[in-house]
Amino acid sequence: MYLRLVQVRAKAGEVSTIHAFYGASVIPALQNTPGCLHACLMQSSQHPEELVSMTLWETQDDAETYEKGGLFEHLMKQVQPLLAETSEWRVGLSKEMRLEYGPVPEEPRVSAYLVSLEI
């Protein structure tokens, strides 16, 4: 499995708009994206303007295919005007069961996705 975390800081007064965008645009897009197992948008209780999108993927290739396919960039362009800043982390579990993680060196394009996980 592969985990992507995209942290954003919303511009003043835009948190509810970001939540609405996530539900209306990102969630439906990810429900039809191969390899996406789960996604959620989390909000800091101490700093309400800080949000984290967490997506869980079957494989790193699935996450990268989604990102390189243009959908991530398209969603990012839509939400970008609502954001003050962004950062992105990627976490993976290797076949040797080693946890590998680190910040992404480039400026991320941000979007968030909610997919229900049924067990």
HULINDA-V352105 format. One record per residue. N is the residue number from 1. RES is the residue in three letters. PHI is phi in whole degrees, 0 to 359 (none if undefined). Layout:
BEGIN
n	res	phi
N	RES	PHI
N	RES	PHI
END
This chain:
BEGIN
n	res	phi
1	MET	none
2	TYR	221
3	LEU	240
4	ARG	243
5	LEU	238
6	VAL	239
7	GLN	260
8	VAL	227
9	ARG	241
10	ALA	283
11	LYS	294
12	ALA	307
13	GLY	79
14	GLU	254
15	VAL	300
16	SER	295
17	THR	293
18	ILE	295
19	HIS	301
20	ALA	296
21	PHE	298
22	TYR	302
23	GLY	290
24	ALA	274
25	SER	246
26	VAL	285
27	ILE	303
28	PRO	299
29	ALA	295
30	LEU	284
31	GLN	298
32	ASN	255
33	THR	260
34	PRO	303
35	GLY	91
36	CYS	279
37	LEU	267
38	HIS	197
39	ALA	207
40	CYS	205
41	LEU	247
42	MET	248
43	GLN	239
44	SER	292
45	SER	282
46	GLN	273
47	HIS	227
48	PRO	302
49	GLU	280
50	GLU	265
51	LEU	232
52	VAL	230
53	SER	265
54	MET	243
55	THR	236
56	LEU	245
57	TRP	240
58	GLU	299
59	THR	219
60	GLN	297
61	ASP	299
62	ASP	299
63	ALA	295
64	GLU	290
65	THR	297
66	TYR	300
67	GLU	295
68	LYS	284
69	GLY	286
70	GLY	102
71	LEU	293
72	PHE	301
73	GLU	297
74	HIS	299
75	LEU	295
76	MET	298
77	LYS	299
78	GLN	288
79	VAL	270
80	GLN	309
81	PRO	297
82	LEU	269
83	LEU	253
84	ALA	268
85	GLU	198
86	THR	216
87	SER	207
88	GLU	222
89	TRP	232
90	ARG	233
91	VAL	231
92	GLY	224
93	LEU	250
94	SER	286
95	LYS	297
96	GLU	275
97	MET	66
98	ARG	262
99	LEU	276
100	GLU	236
101	TYR	207
102	GLY	174
103	PRO	288
104	VAL	275
105	PRO	290
106	GLU	259
107	GLU	295
108	PRO	283
109	ARG	260
110	VAL	253
111	SER	205
112	ALA	223
113	TYR	217
114	LEU	237
115	VAL	231
116	SER	285
117	LEU	253
118	GLU	258
119	ILE	244
END
